[in-house]
Amino acid sequence: MKQFTFDQSFQEVEIAGVIYKVDMSDDKVREYQKSFQKYYVESQQLSQTDVEKMSADEQLELYNKTLEAMKEVTEVILGEGTFAELYEKSGKSTRNYMKLLLFIADIFSDQFEDVKNDALNKYLNKK
């Protein structure tokens, strides 16, 4: 008898020694995509800002906007309250933290690439 079992609908990831469960259900993935899209748009706007022409207060506001965007995408995916802990572990470095966000984005990309490749391999092996 052939048997089918579903994969888990979450992905476990280890970040700085702590294991987080990322819900991979369709609704949550759509929410993550929206959050990453918003983060990407905000990041693009921030990166096009000429910091040298800004006052110290404007630079601080820009820095705070960057942190807020990072916090929002992090907490949508990893849960409320996770940003402060992870930002601390990053050495309070937005540069280091951006690497974490890229790592998280790669999780989704890898997850869906695996499913696509499995289906393709199964199809090709039947021929």
MODELLER restraints for C-alpha pairs under 7 A, 6 or more apart:
rsr = mdl.restraints
at = mdl.atoms
rsr.add(forms.Gaussian(group=physical.xy_distance, feature=features.Distance(at['CA:9:A'], at['CA:23:A']), mean=6.27, stdev=0.5))
rsr.add(forms.Gaussian(group=physical.xy_distance, feature=features.Distance(at['CA:9:A'], at['CA:24:A']), mean=5.10, stdev=0.5))
rsr.add(forms.Gaussian(group=physical.xy_distance, feature=features.Distance(at['CA:9:A'], at['CA:25:A']), mean=5.69, stdev=0.5))
rsr.add(forms.Gaussian(group=physical.xy_distance, feature=features.Distance(at['CA:10:A'], at['CA:21:A']), mean=6.23, stdev=0.5))
rsr.add(forms.Gaussian(group=physical.xy_distance, feature=features.Distance(at['CA:10:A'], at['CA:22:A']), mean=5.28, stdev=0.5))
rsr.add(forms.Gaussian(group=physical.xy_distance, feature=features.Distance(at['CA:10:A'], at['CA:23:A']), mean=4.36, stdev=0.5))
rsr.add(forms.Gaussian(group=physical.xy_distance, feature=features.Distance(at['CA:10:A'], at['CA:24:A']), mean=4.75, stdev=0.5))
rsr.add(forms.Gaussian(group=physical.xy_distance, feature=features.Distance(at['CA:11:A'], at['CA:21:A']), mean=5.70, stdev=0.5))
rsr.add(forms.Gaussian(group=physical.xy_distance, feature=features.Distance(at['CA:11:A'], at['CA:22:A']), mean=5.05, stdev=0.5))
rsr.add(forms.Gaussian(group=physical.xy_distance, feature=features.Distance(at['CA:11:A'], at['CA:23:A']), mean=6.57, stdev=0.5))
rsr.add(forms.Gaussian(group=physical.xy_distance, feature=features.Distance(at['CA:11:A'], at['CA:24:A']), mean=6.65, stdev=0.5))
rsr.add(forms.Gaussian(group=physical.xy_distance, feature=features.Distance(at['CA:12:A'], at['CA:19:A']), mean=6.44, stdev=0.5))
rsr.add(forms.Gaussian(group=physical.xy_distance, feature=features.Distance(at['CA:12:A'], at['CA:20:A']), mean=5.58, stdev=0.5))
rsr.add(forms.Gaussian(group=physical.xy_distance, feature=features.Distance(at['CA:12:A'], at['CA:21:A']), mean=4.53, stdev=0.5))
rsr.add(forms.Gaussian(group=physical.xy_distance, feature=features.Distance(at['CA:12:A'], at['CA:22:A']), mean=6.11, stdev=0.5))
rsr.add(forms.Gaussian(group=physical.xy_distance, feature=features.Distance(at['CA:13:A'], at['CA:19:A']), mean=5.51, stdev=0.5))
rsr.add(forms.Gaussian(group=physical.xy_distance, feature=features.Distance(at['CA:13:A'], at['CA:20:A']), mean=5.34, stdev=0.5))
rsr.add(forms.Gaussian(group=physical.xy_distance, feature=features.Distance(at['CA:13:A'], at['CA:21:A']), mean=6.50, stdev=0.5))
rsr.add(forms.Gaussian(group=physical.xy_distance, feature=features.Distance(at['CA:14:A'], at['CA:20:A']), mean=6.20, stdev=0.5))
rsr.add(forms.Gaussian(group=physical.xy_distance, feature=features.Distance(at['CA:20:A'], at['CA:78:A']), mean=6.61, stdev=0.5))
rsr.add(forms.Gaussian(group=physical.xy_distance, feature=features.Distance(at['CA:22:A'], at['CA:77:A']), mean=6.42, stdev=0.5))
rsr.add(forms.Gaussian(group=physical.xy_distance, feature=features.Distance(at['CA:22:A'], at['CA:78:A']), mean=6.26, stdev=0.5))
rsr.add(forms.Gaussian(group=physical.xy_distance, feature=features.Distance(at['CA:32:A'], at['CA:76:A']), mean=6.67, stdev=0.5))
rsr.add(forms.Gaussian(group=physical.xy_distance, feature=features.Distance(at['CA:32:A'], at['CA:77:A']), mean=6.28, stdev=0.5))
rsr.add(forms.Gaussian(group=physical.xy_distance, feature=features.Distance(at['CA:35:A'], at['CA:73:A']), mean=5.42, stdev=0.5))
rsr.add(forms.Gaussian(group=physical.xy_distance, feature=features.Distance(at['CA:36:A'], at['CA:73:A']), mean=6.23, stdev=0.5))
rsr.add(forms.Gaussian(group=physical.xy_distance, feature=features.Distance(at['CA:39:A'], at['CA:69:A']), mean=5.73, stdev=0.5))
rsr.add(forms.Gaussian(group=physical.xy_distance, feature=features.Distance(at['CA:39:A'], at['CA:73:A']), mean=6.79, stdev=0.5))
rsr.add(forms.Gaussian(group=physical.xy_distance, feature=features.Distance(at['CA:51:A'], at['CA:59:A']), mean=6.61, stdev=0.5))
rsr.add(forms.Gaussian(group=physical.xy_distance, feature=features.Distance(at['CA:71:A'], at['CA:83:A']), mean=5.33, stdev=0.5))
rsr.add(forms.Gaussian(group=physical.xy_distance, feature=features.Distance(at['CA:74:A'], at['CA:83:A']), mean=6.02, stdev=0.5))
rsr.add(forms.Gaussian(group=physical.xy_distance, feature=features.Distance(at['CA:75:A'], at['CA:81:A']), mean=6.66, stdev=0.5))
rsr.add(forms.Gaussian(group=physical.xy_distance, feature=features.Distance(at['CA:75:A'], at['CA:82:A']), mean=6.03, stdev=0.5))
rsr.add(forms.Gaussian(group=physical.xy_distance, feature=features.Distance(at['CA:75:A'], at['CA:83:A']), mean=6.30, stdev=0.5))
rsr.add(forms.Gaussian(group=physical.xy_distance, feature=features.Distance(at['CA:87:A'], at['CA:97:A']), mean=6.66, stdev=0.5))
rsr.add(forms.Gaussian(group=physical.xy_distance, feature=features.Distance(at['CA:90:A'], at['CA:96:A']), mean=5.76, stdev=0.5))
rsr.add(forms.Gaussian(group=physical.xy_distance, feature=features.Distance(at['CA:90:A'], at['CA:97:A']), mean=5.98, stdev=0.5))
